[in-house]
């Protein structure tokens, strides 16, 4: 009968390898079965609030404003678009590819008390900014008091 030695470090190395594969699968682009071979991706956003408005900044490098559709409902901002892949036919040897191409839809819940009908958007240098003003009821009212 052979004696088999158990090495816990081998099991930990295997576990680490499997977790790295799982995380890599989450963070890299993925193919949607509903959309065929198009890649579904989600652009990065920043959302912040000032005394006057809520601002959403969306990172859309390489896109044109004609390819972006923006709607604001009562408490939901929806941004749709499509990033088109380069059509150059030169033969390439890719070593690593992270650039995402294809359709995206990003829905961002907004706080209550905004005026969606007064929202505005601007697109410059690959950054989309959506400004949604607050209604008068939710704007902070500041009263300065004089000391006696």
C-alpha positions as CSV (number, residue, x, y, z in Angstrom):
1,X,0.0,0.0,0.0
2,X,1.4,3.4,-1.0
3,X,1.3,6.4,1.3
4,X,-0.1,9.5,-0.3
5,X,1.0,12.7,1.3
6,X,-1.4,15.6,1.3
7,X,-0.1,19.0,0.7
8,X,-2.5,21.8,1.6
9,X,-0.6,24.3,-0.4
10,X,-1.4,22.5,-3.6
11,X,-5.1,22.8,-2.8
12,X,-4.8,26.5,-2.0
13,X,-2.9,27.1,-5.3
14,X,-5.8,25.3,-7.2
15,X,-8.4,27.4,-5.4
16,X,-6.5,30.6,-6.2
17,X,-6.3,29.6,-9.9
18,X,-10.0,28.8,-10.0
19,X,-11.0,32.1,-8.3
20,X,-8.7,34.1,-10.7
21,X,-10.5,32.4,-13.7
22,X,-13.9,33.3,-12.2
23,X,-13.0,36.9,-11.6
24,X,-11.5,37.2,-15.1
25,X,-14.7,35.9,-16.6
26,X,-16.7,38.5,-14.8
27,X,-14.5,41.5,-15.7
28,X,-13.9,40.7,-19.4
29,X,-16.4,41.2,-22.2
30,X,-19.2,38.7,-22.6
31,X,-21.5,37.6,-25.4
32,X,-25.2,37.8,-25.0
33,X,-27.2,34.9,-26.3
34,X,-30.1,37.2,-27.1
35,X,-28.0,39.5,-29.3
36,X,-26.1,36.8,-31.2
37,X,-22.4,37.7,-31.5
38,X,-22.7,41.3,-30.4
39,X,-20.9,42.1,-27.2
40,X,-22.9,43.5,-24.4
41,X,-21.0,45.9,-22.2
42,X,-21.7,48.6,-19.6
43,X,-19.9,52.0,-19.7
44,X,-18.5,53.4,-16.5
45,X,-20.4,56.2,-14.7
46,X,-20.0,58.8,-12.0
47,X,-23.1,60.1,-10.3
48,X,-23.0,63.1,-8.0
49,X,-25.4,65.7,-6.5
50,X,-25.0,69.4,-6.0
51,X,-27.4,71.8,-4.3
52,X,-29.0,72.5,-7.7
53,X,-28.9,69.3,-9.7
54,X,-27.9,65.6,-10.1
55,X,-25.1,65.0,-12.6
56,X,-24.3,61.8,-14.3
57,X,-21.0,61.4,-16.2
58,X,-20.7,58.5,-18.6
59,X,-17.4,57.4,-20.2
60,X,-18.1,56.6,-23.9
61,X,-14.7,56.8,-25.6
62,X,-14.7,56.7,-29.4
63,X,-18.5,57.1,-29.8
64,X,-20.4,59.7,-31.7
65,X,-23.4,61.5,-30.3
66,X,-25.6,60.1,-33.1
67,X,-25.0,56.6,-31.6
68,X,-26.4,57.6,-28.1
69,X,-30.0,57.6,-27.0
70,X,-30.9,59.2,-23.6
71,X,-34.3,59.1,-21.8
72,X,-35.2,60.4,-18.4
73,X,-38.3,59.2,-16.7
74,X,-39.5,60.2,-13.2
75,X,-36.7,58.4,-11.3
76,X,-34.8,56.5,-14.0
77,X,-32.1,57.7,-16.5
78,X,-31.6,55.3,-19.4
79,X,-28.7,55.5,-21.8
80,X,-28.6,53.3,-24.9
81,X,-26.0,53.1,-27.6
82,X,-23.8,51.1,-29.8
83,X,-20.1,51.2,-30.2
84,X,-19.1,50.1,-33.7
85,X,-16.0,47.9,-34.2
86,X,-13.3,49.0,-36.6
87,X,-13.7,47.6,-40.1
88,X,-10.1,47.7,-41.2
89,X,-9.2,44.3,-42.8
90,X,-5.5,44.2,-42.1
91,X,-4.4,41.0,-40.5
92,X,-3.6,41.4,-36.8
93,X,-2.1,39.2,-34.2
94,X,-3.8,40.1,-30.9
95,X,-2.1,39.2,-27.7
96,X,-4.7,40.7,-25.5
97,X,-8.0,42.4,-26.3
98,X,-10.2,44.3,-23.8
99,X,-11.9,46.9,-26.0
100,X,-15.6,46.3,-26.0
101,X,-17.8,46.7,-29.1
102,X,-21.5,46.3,-29.5
103,X,-24.7,47.5,-27.9
104,X,-25.2,48.7,-24.3
105,X,-28.0,49.8,-22.1
106,X,-27.4,51.5,-18.8
107,X,-30.3,52.4,-16.5
108,X,-29.5,54.5,-13.5
109,X,-32.0,55.1,-10.7
110,X,-32.3,58.8,-9.7
111,X,-33.3,60.3,-6.4
112,X,-36.9,61.6,-6.0
113,X,-37.7,65.3,-6.4
114,X,-36.1,66.0,-9.8
115,X,-37.4,67.8,-12.8
116,X,-36.8,65.3,-15.7
117,X,-38.5,67.7,-18.2
118,X,-35.7,70.2,-17.6
119,X,-32.8,67.7,-18.0
120,X,-30.0,68.5,-20.4
121,X,-27.1,66.6,-21.8
122,X,-23.7,67.4,-23.4
123,X,-21.2,65.1,-25.1
124,X,-17.5,66.1,-25.5
125,X,-14.3,64.2,-25.8
126,X,-16.0,60.8,-25.1
127,X,-17.7,61.9,-21.9
128,X,-21.4,62.3,-21.7
129,X,-22.8,64.6,-19.0
130,X,-26.5,64.5,-18.1
131,X,-27.8,67.3,-15.8
132,X,-31.1,66.8,-14.0
133,X,-32.2,69.8,-12.0
134,X,-33.8,69.5,-8.6
135,X,-37.3,70.8,-8.0
136,X,-37.7,73.7,-5.6
137,X,-39.1,71.5,-2.8
138,X,-35.9,69.5,-2.5
139,X,-33.4,72.2,-2.9
140,X,-31.8,73.0,0.5
141,X,-33.0,76.2,2.0
142,X,-30.3,78.1,3.8
143,X,-31.1,80.9,6.1
144,X,-28.2,82.9,7.5
145,X,-28.7,84.0,11.1
146,X,-27.3,87.0,12.6
147,X,-25.8,86.8,16.1
148,X,-27.1,89.2,18.7
